[in-house]
Amino acid sequence: MAFSVTASSSAAISGSNFSRSSSSSDLKVPQIGSFRLADRHATVNLSKKRCAVKPVNAEPKRNDSLLPQAASISAPEVSEKVEVEDFEQLAKELDNASPLEIMDKALEKFGNDIAIAFSGAEDVALIEYAKLTGRPFRVFSLDTGRLNPETYRFFDEVEKHYEIRIEYMFPDAVEVQALVRSKGLFSFYEDGHQECCRVRKVRPLRRALKGLRAWITGQRKDQSPGTRSEVPIVQVDPVFEGLEGGVGSLVKWNPVANVDGTDIWNFLRAMNVPVNSLHSQGFVSIGCEPCTRPVLPGQHEREGRWWWEDAKAKECGLHKGNLKQDGSAQLNGNGSGAAAHTDIFDSQSLVTLSRAGIENLARLENRKEPWIVVLYAPWCPYCQAMEESYVALAEKLAGSGVKVAKFRADGEHKEYAQKELQLGSFPTILFFPKHSAKAIKYGSEKRDVDSLMAFVSALR
Ligand code: SF4
């Protein structure tokens, strides 16, 4: 899949706090939120003009939530489209490259618009690799509120060791409150971890990524038998959106995809990198306290996560794109396996239309109220990616006189939807006005709540 990048004028990059001594071990890491180029960085980025490097003018204060601020560009800049990058090809070219080379390439290409996602486990190796490149780098982490005390202490140790500030992302307090008040503190043991992970991890992650053009993860092929066996070195993110919004606006780098766990640990030991003290208590993969436990010798590391659930579906939503789709469903949406996917767009503010329901709606010439309807397939990653914004739209429009609905249009309904409902690809969003039989199709790939709201407001 291709991904377009832009070049920025050098005038936009100035006045930073980053400094670097001649020895990499003396590296002074950049203060997050400000942007200063090391000499080498300046040479590469400014001479080649390969990627957009947009400086953030934020003060590097300790408590700032800085990732979203990456979206606000304050310095003057000149942007021009200079190249379209083929990341599938690049992934092939880098397949035998070392993690250090991959990290260097990622930081070179994306500058201040890329950040390392740090979970507080052995992915600290990513931070070490980033330091070794000698380039400035950013690190963010999701504080779910349910981490082990050891992990919080480890975060602090990492900040001090690397002289960085981790950009913590927190869940929305109102959402956590609603979940815990209605279902209690441990609902994930009863009805699965997805709902809690969505509130505490996926949505904060989505917010973080909206301020970036690329992110770096510690995913490895050997980590999960069912979900990570085909992780590429670099890919256009199949699930999340970046700064520009829309499909293909974010690139995901996995520099240690091809490295096995033993080699990561050899590297950490060789470089004397600080590690989470939970590892010495038998924890391998580390997540939230209630959902992580130590594993015994010979057990797979993911057996320590959500151990009460199916071993082949252990993704918290952060790397949902790894979950394999039913083959035929992926190709044409008609596969019988499509029914096995958990449904999406679950909200009391949303109407679920049956086939008869949408046929009736499409036929009516005089509707009592206008409707917005998403035609979707639950296995489609682009539908999954817009779930949050569409549910938010439904909640905003509740009681406003505009009905918000969904119609599952894969499988046996696909042909009808293609013929009668303008379905091209998933998701397709239609607006059914009050006084016209003809549905109006939403044409943009921007599916954030404000863009969808503007569409409704313009037509209602
Ligand atoms: Fe909630 Fe467990 Fe997911 Fe953490 S890992 S967000 S506690 S379900």
Boltz pocket constraint, residues with backbone or C-beta under 6 A from the ligand:
constraints:
  - pocket:
      binder: B
      contacts: [[A, 144], [A, 146], [A, 188], [A, 192], [A, 193], [A, 194], [A, 196], [A, 197], [A, 198], [A, 200], [A, 201], [A, 287], [A, 288], [A, 289], [A, 290], [A, 291], [A, 316]]
      max_distance: 6.0
